[in-house]
């Protein structure tokens, strides 16, 4: 098989899923060997929250969650929240995880794109997240940029605040 044939064999589909459906990948990728309680996030069950999953065939290979949430001035990283946070048009990306064997095939990018699209459809003008330092390049390719200084989340590791204008 040549590379072109291999690409066509990878069928990805991104769609909304439940908060609970995100838990296995969140636990495996984001919080291995940590208690399950650490992958249940505040706002998971809010009506405005979106959870998406990217599927390769029947297998869930990437997840992301989007919360209607502004960043506050006291949050880590030292970046002062801008106007979008004050006007309540900011959305937070959280719990983004891609299975190790599904990286670099567009699964994570599909989940991220679905979240950005949803925020825009809801009138959002900005998306933000606390990105693991190792994932910064992934977000930068998608048009996100780093704000502030690197900070550490205990039991999770180093992060940067990142944002993307949705205008």
N, C-alpha and C positions, 0 to 999 in steps of 0.2 A: 504494500500500500504506500502511496506517496503522501506527502504532507497535506495536500489539498483534500484528499479523501479522508484523512484522519480528522481534519477540521469539520467536515460535514457530518461525521459520526457523533459529534458532541452536540446534543440537543439540550439547550438550556431554556428553562421557563421560569419567570419570576412572577410571584403572585402573593397576595396577602395571606398570612397565616395567623394562628393564635399565639398569644404570648407563651403559652406552655410548649408549643411546637419549637420555639427558639431555644428552649432550655438545654437539650442535649448538646448542641454545638457551642452554646455559650459556656457550658461547663467544660467540655472537652478542650476548647481552644482558648478561652479567656480566663478560666479559673480552674485549671486541672488540680486535682487533689485538694480542692477547697470545698467547704460545705455548700450544698445546693442553695441555701438561703442567700448566698452571695451573687447568684445569677438571677434572682428575682428583684427587679428594679422598681423603685417608686414610679408610679405612673403607668406601669405595664397594662393595667386594666382600665385606664382612662378612655373615654369614648373618642377623644381626639387622637390617641396614639395609633400609629400604624406599625405593624410588624410584617415584614416581607421575608419570603424565602425564595432562594433560587434552587431549582431542581434540575438535576441531570437525570433524565428518565424519571424514575420514581424516587430517587435518592435526594434528600435535602442536603445541599452542599454549601450553602451560604445563607446567613441570616443577618438582618439589620432591623433596628427599631428606631422610630422617629417620634419624638415627644414635642408637644407644644410647650416649649420651656425657654425662657430667656436666661441668660447667664447673669449672675449677680456680681457686684463689685468685689465681694469678698472671696470669690472663687479662686482656686489655685492658678498659678501661672503668671500672675501679675498683670495680665492684659485687661485694660479698662473696657467694660462693655460699651459698645457704640449705640447710636440712635436706634438701630433695629431692635435692640433689647428693650429700650425704653418705650418704644411704640408697640410692643407686643406682637411683632411680626417675625420673631426668631423661633427656629425649631432646632431641637437637639437630636443629633444622631448618637445612638448608643447601642452597645451590644452587638457590634458588627463582627462577624466571625465567618471565616471560610475554611472548610475542611482542607487539611494539608494536601490531600491528593487532588484537590479541585482548584488549586491556585494557578494563576496565569492563564486561565481559559475564559475569563470574563464573568465568572460567577459572582464575585464580589462587586465588580463594576456594575453588573445588572441590578443588584440589590441597592447599591448606592444611588444609581440613577432613578430607580423607582421611588426612593425616599425623597430625593430632590424634586422630582416631578410632583409628588403628593404635596410637599410643602408649598410649591408654587401655586398649585390648584387651590390651596386653602388661603392664598393671599400672603404667604410667607415671602419675605425679602432676604432672609439670611438663614443659613444652616451652620451649625457649629458642633464641635465635638471635642472630647479629650482623647486625642489620638495617641496610641502607643508610639514611642519613639521609632520603633522598627517599621511602623506603618505609614510614617510621614510621606515617604516617596509615593506610595499608592495614592494617597489623597492629593498630593501635589499634581500628579498626572491628571487627576479629575478636576483641577482648577481650584483646589483649596489652598489656603496659605496659613502659615504658622503665625501665631500671636504670642508675645510674651516669652517667658523663660521656661525651660524644662522643669518639671516638677515630678515628684514621686507619689504614687498612690500605694500606700502600704499593702503588702501581699500581692500587688499587681505589677508594679514597676514604674519606670519613667514614662512620662507623657508630655505632650504639648497641647495647648489649646489651638484648634484650627477652625477656620471659618471659610465660608464660600458665599459670595453674593448671589442671590437668586434673581436679581433684577435683569 
